[in-house]
Amino acid sequence: MENRGAVDLAHRVMQVASQVFRYAIACGRCTVDPTAGLRGALTPHVQKHQPAIEPDELPALLRALDQYAAQGGEAQTLTLPAKNVSLAE
């Protein structure tokens, strides 16, 4: 997973596996969590923030979402909070 760039996914998979093993230890089904030895072995996840939408870009985004929804997409739920925004430029 790390080799293809899915570092965040690799961390989440290890976290879930560790939860399963800790539960199994609590239930007496196993005695050790093998993921404990992997802590620190994975490449650290570098958080990357996505750029914000500028106010003058919002009308074009809402129009694009409406067009996507008209083509059968599921973008209608994304536009609900922005119903009071004017699409006029």
GUKEKOL-251409 format. One line per 2 residues: their letters; for each residue y, x, z of N, C-alpha, C, O. Coordinates in nm, 2 decimals. Example, Ala and Ser with C-alpha at 12.3 -4.5 7.8 and 13.67 -1.06 7.14 Angstrom:
% residues 2
as) -0.57/1.32/0.78/-0.45/1.23/0.78/-0.33/1.32/0.78/-0.33/1.42/0.85; -0.22/1.28/0.71/-0.11/1.37/0.71/0.00/1.29/0.79/0.11/1.34/0.80
***
This chain:
% residues 89
me) -0.12/0.08/0.00/0.00/0.00/0.00/0.13/0.09/0.00/0.22/0.06/-0.07; 0.12/0.19/0.08/0.24/0.28/0.09/0.26/0.35/-0.05/0.38/0.36/-0.09
nr) 0.16/0.39/-0.12/0.17/0.46/-0.25/0.24/0.37/-0.35/0.31/0.43/-0.44; 0.23/0.24/-0.34/0.30/0.16/-0.44/0.43/0.11/-0.39/0.49/0.02/-0.46
ga) 0.48/0.16/-0.28/0.61/0.12/-0.23/0.62/0.00/-0.14/0.73/-0.04/-0.10; 0.50/-0.05/-0.10/0.50/-0.17/-0.01/0.49/-0.13/0.14/0.40/-0.16/0.21
vd) 0.59/-0.05/0.18/0.59/0.01/0.32/0.60/-0.10/0.42/0.53/-0.10/0.52; 0.69/-0.20/0.40/0.71/-0.31/0.49/0.58/-0.39/0.50/0.54/-0.43/0.62
la) 0.51/-0.42/0.39/0.39/-0.49/0.40/0.28/-0.41/0.47/0.20/-0.47/0.55; 0.28/-0.28/0.45/0.18/-0.20/0.53/0.20/-0.21/0.68/0.10/-0.21/0.75
hr) 0.33/-0.21/0.72/0.36/-0.22/0.86/0.31/-0.36/0.91/0.26/-0.37/1.02; 0.34/-0.46/0.84/0.30/-0.60/0.88/0.15/-0.62/0.89/0.10/-0.68/0.98
vm) 0.08/-0.56/0.79/-0.07/-0.57/0.79/-0.12/-0.50/0.91/-0.21/-0.55/0.98; -0.07/-0.38/0.94/-0.12/-0.31/1.06/-0.08/-0.38/1.19/-0.16/-0.39/1.28
qv) 0.03/-0.45/1.19/0.07/-0.53/1.31/-0.03/-0.64/1.33/-0.07/-0.67/1.44; -0.06/-0.71/1.22/-0.15/-0.83/1.24/-0.29/-0.78/1.27/-0.36/-0.84/1.36
as) -0.34/-0.67/1.21/-0.47/-0.62/1.25/-0.47/-0.58/1.40/-0.57/-0.60/1.46; -0.37/-0.52/1.44/-0.36/-0.48/1.58/-0.37/-0.60/1.68/-0.43/-0.60/1.78
qv) -0.30/-0.71/1.64/-0.30/-0.83/1.72/-0.45/-0.89/1.72/-0.49/-0.93/1.83; -0.52/-0.88/1.61/-0.66/-0.93/1.60/-0.74/-0.85/1.70/-0.82/-0.90/1.77
fr) -0.73/-0.71/1.69/-0.81/-0.63/1.78/-0.77/-0.64/1.92/-0.86/-0.64/2.01; -0.65/-0.66/1.96/-0.61/-0.68/2.10/-0.67/-0.81/2.15/-0.71/-0.82/2.26
ya) -0.67/-0.92/2.06/-0.73/-1.04/2.10/-0.88/-1.02/2.12/-0.94/-1.08/2.22; -0.95/-0.95/2.03/-1.09/-0.92/2.04/-1.12/-0.85/2.17/-1.22/-0.87/2.24
ia) -1.03/-0.75/2.21/-1.05/-0.68/2.33/-1.04/-0.77/2.45/-1.12/-0.77/2.55; -0.94/-0.86/2.45/-0.93/-0.96/2.56/-1.05/-1.05/2.57/-1.08/-1.10/2.68
cg) -1.11/-1.08/2.46/-1.23/-1.17/2.46/-1.36/-1.10/2.48/-1.46/-1.16/2.50; -1.35/-0.97/2.49/-1.47/-0.89/2.51/-1.55/-0.86/2.39/-1.67/-0.82/2.40
rc) -1.50/-0.88/2.27/-1.58/-0.86/2.15/-1.57/-0.72/2.10/-1.66/-0.68/2.02; -1.47/-0.64/2.14/-1.47/-0.50/2.11/-1.39/-0.43/2.22/-1.34/-0.49/2.31
tv) -1.40/-0.30/2.22/-1.34/-0.22/2.33/-1.22/-0.14/2.30/-1.16/-0.08/2.39; -1.19/-0.12/2.17/-1.08/-0.03/2.13/-1.01/-0.09/2.01/-1.07/-0.16/1.92
dp) -0.88/-0.07/2.00/-0.79/-0.11/1.89/-0.78/0.01/1.80/-0.71/0.10/1.83; -0.85/0.01/1.68/-0.84/0.13/1.59/-0.71/0.15/1.53/-0.68/0.26/1.48
ta) -0.62/0.05/1.53/-0.49/0.07/1.47/-0.40/0.15/1.56/-0.29/0.20/1.52; -0.43/0.16/1.69/-0.35/0.24/1.78/-0.33/0.38/1.74/-0.22/0.44/1.76
gl) -0.43/0.44/1.68/-0.43/0.58/1.63/-0.34/0.59/1.51/-0.31/0.70/1.47; -0.31/0.48/1.44/-0.23/0.49/1.32/-0.08/0.47/1.34/0.00/0.49/1.25
rg) -0.04/0.44/1.47/0.10/0.43/1.50/0.17/0.56/1.47/0.13/0.67/1.52; 0.28/0.56/1.40/0.35/0.68/1.36/0.30/0.74/1.23/0.37/0.83/1.18
al) 0.19/0.70/1.18/0.13/0.76/1.06/0.19/0.70/0.93/0.19/0.76/0.83; 0.24/0.57/0.94/0.29/0.51/0.83/0.44/0.55/0.80/0.51/0.59/0.90
tp) 0.48/0.56/0.68/0.62/0.59/0.65/0.71/0.49/0.71/0.68/0.37/0.70; 0.81/0.53/0.78/0.90/0.44/0.84/0.97/0.34/0.74/1.00/0.39/0.63
hv) 0.99/0.22/0.78/1.05/0.12/0.69/1.20/0.14/0.70/1.26/0.15/0.81; 1.27/0.16/0.58/1.41/0.17/0.58/1.47/0.04/0.54/1.45/-0.01/0.43
qk) 1.55/-0.02/0.63/1.61/-0.15/0.61/1.72/-0.14/0.50/1.81/-0.05/0.51; 1.72/-0.23/0.41/1.82/-0.23/0.30/1.88/-0.36/0.30/1.82/-0.46/0.27
hq) 2.01/-0.37/0.32/2.08/-0.49/0.32/2.12/-0.53/0.18/2.15/-0.45/0.10; 2.11/-0.66/0.15/2.14/-0.71/0.02/2.29/-0.74/0.02/2.35/-0.78/0.12
pa) 2.36/-0.72/-0.09/2.50/-0.74/-0.10/2.53/-0.89/-0.09/2.46/-0.98/-0.13; 2.65/-0.92/-0.03/2.69/-1.06/-0.01/2.75/-1.11/-0.14/2.79/-1.04/-0.23
ie) 2.75/-1.24/-0.15/2.81/-1.31/-0.26/2.95/-1.33/-0.24/2.99/-1.38/-0.13; 3.04/-1.28/-0.33/3.18/-1.30/-0.32/3.22/-1.45/-0.34/3.15/-1.51/-0.42
pd) 3.32/-1.50/-0.28/3.36/-1.64/-0.30/3.38/-1.68/-0.44/3.35/-1.79/-0.48; 3.43/-1.59/-0.52/3.46/-1.62/-0.66/3.33/-1.63/-0.75/3.33/-1.68/-0.86
el) 3.22/-1.57/-0.69/3.09/-1.58/-0.76/3.01/-1.70/-0.72/2.91/-1.73/-0.79; 3.05/-1.77/-0.62/2.97/-1.89/-0.57/2.96/-2.00/-0.67/2.85/-2.05/-0.69
pa) 3.06/-2.04/-0.74/3.05/-2.15/-0.84/2.94/-2.11/-0.95/2.86/-2.20/-0.99; 2.94/-1.99/-1.00/2.84/-1.95/-1.10/2.70/-1.96/-1.04/2.61/-2.00/-1.11
ll) 2.69/-1.91/-0.92/2.56/-1.91/-0.86/2.50/-2.06/-0.84/2.39/-2.09/-0.87; 2.59/-2.15/-0.80/2.55/-2.29/-0.78/2.52/-2.35/-0.91/2.42/-2.43/-0.92
ra) 2.59/-2.32/-1.02/2.56/-2.37/-1.15/2.42/-2.32/-1.19/2.34/-2.39/-1.25; 2.39/-2.19/-1.17/2.27/-2.13/-1.21/2.15/-2.20/-1.13/2.05/-2.22/-1.19
ld) 2.17/-2.23/-1.00/2.07/-2.30/-0.92/2.05/-2.44/-0.98/1.93/-2.48/-0.98; 2.15/-2.51/-1.01/2.14/-2.64/-1.07/2.06/-2.64/-1.20/1.97/-2.72/-1.22
qy) 2.08/-2.54/-1.29/2.01/-2.53/-1.41/1.87/-2.49/-1.38/1.78/-2.55/-1.45; 1.84/-2.41/-1.29/1.70/-2.37/-1.25/1.63/-2.49/-1.20/1.51/-2.51/-1.24
aa) 1.69/-2.57/-1.12/1.63/-2.69/-1.06/1.60/-2.80/-1.17/1.50/-2.86/-1.17; 1.69/-2.80/-1.27/1.68/-2.90/-1.38/1.56/-2.86/-1.47/1.50/-2.94/-1.54
qg) 1.52/-2.73/-1.47/1.40/-2.68/-1.54/1.28/-2.69/-1.46/1.17/-2.64/-1.51; 1.28/-2.76/-1.35/1.16/-2.78/-1.27/1.14/-2.68/-1.16/1.04/-2.67/-1.09
ge) 1.25/-2.60/-1.13/1.24/-2.50/-1.02/1.26/-2.57/-0.89/1.30/-2.69/-0.88; 1.24/-2.50/-0.78/1.25/-2.55/-0.65/1.38/-2.51/-0.58/1.38/-2.49/-0.46
aq) 1.49/-2.49/-0.66/1.61/-2.44/-0.60/1.70/-2.55/-0.54/1.80/-2.52/-0.48; 1.66/-2.67/-0.55/1.74/-2.78/-0.50/1.77/-2.77/-0.35/1.88/-2.80/-0.30
tl) 1.67/-2.72/-0.27/1.69/-2.71/-0.13/1.79/-2.60/-0.09/1.85/-2.60/0.01; 1.81/-2.50/-0.18/1.90/-2.40/-0.16/2.05/-2.45/-0.17/2.14/-2.39/-0.11
tl) 2.07/-2.55/-0.25/2.20/-2.60/-0.27/2.25/-2.71/-0.17/2.36/-2.74/-0.17; 2.16/-2.75/-0.09/2.19/-2.86/0.01/2.31/-2.82/0.10/2.40/-2.90/0.12
pa) 2.31/-2.70/0.16/2.42/-2.67/0.25/2.55/-2.65/0.18/2.66/-2.66/0.24; 2.55/-2.63/0.05/2.67/-2.61/-0.03/2.72/-2.73/-0.11/2.79/-2.71/-0.20
kn) 2.68/-2.85/-0.07/2.72/-2.97/-0.15/2.87/-2.99/-0.14/2.92/-3.06/-0.23; 2.94/-2.95/-0.04/3.08/-2.97/-0.03/3.16/-2.87/-0.10/3.29/-2.87/-0.10
vs) 3.10/-2.77/-0.17/3.17/-2.67/-0.24/3.21/-2.71/-0.38/3.12/-2.77/-0.45; 3.33/-2.70/-0.42/3.37/-2.74/-0.56/3.32/-2.64/-0.66/3.33/-2.52/-0.64
la) 3.27/-2.68/-0.77/3.22/-2.60/-0.88/3.33/-2.56/-0.97/3.31/-2.48/-1.07; 3.45/-2.61/-0.96/3.56/-2.58/-1.05/3.61/-2.44/-1.02/3.62/-2.40/-0.91
e) 3.63/-2.37/-1.13/3.68/-2.23/-1.12/3.83/-2.23/-1.13/3.89/-2.12/-1.12
***
